[in-house]
Each structure stands twice: as structure tokens, then as C-alpha cells.
Amino acid sequence: MIRPQGKREGHWVLPKGALDAGESSEQAALREVREETGLEASTIAKIGATRYVYTWAGEKVFKVVTFFLMRCDGGEIGAIEEAMRVEVADARWLPLDDAPGMLAHKGERDIVRQAATLLAGQEL
């Protein structure tokens, strides 16, 4: 989980961001996890997507975010590149059972519950 810059202590979200040119949603998710957490990961399964609307510079933005269940393959949690510190204040592991109660957004809480269900049904 990450705490975005400018957000209060205890405001946790899942890593996410925009797709770069030519990137698939899976490639973008892996890149965002690396950039925002310091961890190298590989994809296990697609979990699902959330949809929401926010306002940026006076314009409404409609966003769809696709989430993937990933396995940590290396890196160090919180080893965030200095350039990403403008976006990310903190990154840390949170227990899966605690995560739904700690995430700031309902859609992300639902995604974590879906991940827990996937994990319960698979031997990884």
C-alpha cells in the first residue's frame, strides 16, 4: 500500500497510474508497483477494475483502473526513486486481513477482498 504525498497519516491506497504509450494495463501496473513501492513483481491474475470520477483543473475525469494480483519477486518496500517522492510519501506492507479496513477508497477495499478470495482458492 502507498500513502500519497499530501495525504494524512493513515490514508492508504493501492499503487496505480496512467498507461504510458504502447503499454498494456498489466505492464503499467507492474511499472507503477515498482515506481511507487520499490518492489519488483510478477502478475498472478487479473482481479478486476474500479471506475470513478474526479475533478482535475476544473475538468471532470472519468477513470478506470485495472488491478492485478501480484507476487513480490524482489526489491525493498519503500525504496522509492527520488523522482517519485513528489507522488508517494510512504509505502509499506499491510496484512491482507487488515487492508480493507485501512484503504481509503471503497473500490480498492472491494479489490482487496477479491484478491483475498482468489488467494483462498489457489495454491500459489
N, C-alpha and C positions, 0 to 999 in steps of 0.2 A: 504494500500500500504506500501511497505517497501523500504528503501534505503539501499542497501548492503554496508557493510564495504568497504572502499577504493574507493567508488564512490563519485563523486562530488555532491554538494547540487543540488537538483532538479532532480536527477536521480532516478526515481521511477519504481518499478517493482511489480508484484504480488507475494505473497508467493508461494514457490514451493520447491521441493527437491526430493530426491530419495526415493523409496519404501524400507521399512525395510522388512526383511524376513517374509513371510507369510501375508504381508499387501496388502489389495486391494488399488487401486488408490484413492478411496473415503476415506478410513481410513488414508492413507498417507496425503491426502490434509487437512483433519481435524487436524492431528497432526502437520503438517507444519504451518498451520494458528496459532495454539496455541503456538508453539515454537517461531515463527518469529514475532508475533504481540502481544501476551499476551491475546488473546481473545479465549473464548470457543465458538464454533459454531456448528450448525447442518446443514445438507445438505438439500437444497430445490430441486435442479435439476442439472443434468449434463449439462454443457454449450457446451463444445467441447474440442478440443485438438489443440495444436500447435506443429510443428515439426521444428527442427533447428539443425545446425551442429556447433560445436565449437572445438577448439583445447585445449587439456589439456596435459601437459607434453610431447608435441610433437606429440601426437596422436589425430586423428580426432574422435570426439564423436558425435554420432547421437542420438538425444534426442527427445522423445515425451512426452509432458506434458499435462495431462488431467485436465481441470478446472471445478469447481463446483460453482454454485450459493449457497451461504450460508447465514444463519440468525445468527446474533450475539446473543448468549444466556447468555453471562456474560464475566467476566474478565475486564481487563483495557488495552486499547490500549497503547502500548509502555512498558508494564510491561513484559519485555523480560528477561528470565533467563540469568544470567551472562555468562553461558557457550555458549549461542547463540550470545553474543555480538561480537564474532570473525567473525560472518557472517552478522549480522544485526546492522546497525548504528542507524536507526530510523524507527519507524512505526507510521503511522497516518491515520486518515480518510481523504479521499479526496471526494469532491462532485462528484457523478456519472457523471453528465454532463461535468465536468472538466477533469475527469480521462483520456479519450482518448488523450487529448492534453498534458497530463503530463507524461504518461507512456513512457518509453524509447524504448520499442520494439513493432514493428508493430503487431506481432501476439497477444500480450497482449492487444493492443488497440482494435483489432478486437474482442477479447473475451469480453472485457468490453462493447462494442457496442451490442454484442449478449445478454449479461446479461441485458442491458437496455431494449432491445426488449422483452425478457422474462418477465421482471418486468412489462412492459407496458401492457402485455396481461394477467396478472394474478392478482387475489386479494390474497395477501399474508397476 
